[in-house]
């Protein structure tokens, strides 16, 4: 049972017009009442009403801050407990004053994610919904947000529950067969198990098919921009990001670090890695940059190879092309504003024509074509269908895969005429693995680990 009252600053700390302190727990209304001076007594007001007044020092009644207080009584609140939200002036001091007074009462500072954890423990949301709250906060694109939003609404939970129900039915059927074998024919039960397990497996596989796009939505397509020094990589990154974070320079080999930048193209998030020009070098500092580029290259979902078409193909270019040819590659032929000196044939032999984009970053030409090429590779139209439930959480993906193995075992066992009570074990395992996704019977340490990823006050 949760019986203490917690508080935290719910808004980002910094200058803003308002800040919010959130208090949750059985004593929250009475405690805030004791430090609040206003016309109405909070303990007597209706739920979901807002009240103007002052936070005061309970001993001296000195006014500390002018506030609006919202009362939301259990169970109609985020945590399903009595919740009081105190809106203060923005900035650091106002919220700190209110927090200081609160913490001198019978109130504990909330741990990161503790409000959401209480919402979960009190049964308002399940674990997959709680996890989606983190995704919601962290989402970096509209699509990632709407995918997380749907998960918070319970789309994934409903799907998981439906599959678990089917498995539960199957388990009940098996149970009857075990208890009253004379009422049933084993072969019929086996057929029933196979049918139901296959059905559930199909649904899980469908969910897993969304996992790759889900991951991309959440984390962005990890994109490495590679090429020899001075071909225009930093310029391209800047053009895409529309702000200058990378250093653009004329001296070869000065982009020494890997720079990360998040951008979205038509709602598709890209995590851009700008890499130091990959080439053999004697310079030690630059060598480090080159090493990092190589590992960035390994991590990338997409490689954008930039070539300067104003120069003939260089041995380093060929080496790079060789190195990346088995990857998802887009070749950018840059500096189209200058005369062409590059022989296209070799490039056209190695890469599909829809993967070759002609650009002049300097003249801002060809950016659209590059964006279209990227979208073409990763989202074969499927992403547009907004009704899909995306699975993007690695924990969920691992559990779905485990459940598939259990179901395969169950189906295999029926074919080998293994006693039915042993098959029951596999079906139950799948049911439990799916249950873990929504937080049915999960251990405290897992719960703690999940909620510790949250920010304070959520
Ligand atoms: P990096 O070393 O590959 O990152 O190349 P930079 O982005 O630093 O660019 C090297 C030089 O090429 C800079 O002087 C850029 O202004 C120039 N540059 C980049 N793109 C173009 C282009 O499309 N046309 C021309 N003419 N110059 C470009």
Boltz pocket constraint, residues with backbone or C-beta under 6 A from the ligand:
constraints:
  - pocket:
      binder: B
      contacts: [[A, 227], [A, 228], [A, 229], [A, 230], [A, 231], [A, 232], [A, 233], [A, 234], [A, 235], [A, 236], [A, 247], [A, 248], [A, 249], [A, 250], [A, 251], [A, 252], [A, 253], [A, 255], [A, 277], [A, 334], [A, 335], [A, 336], [A, 337], [A, 338], [A, 359], [A, 360], [A, 361], [A, 362], [A, 363]]
      max_distance: 6.0
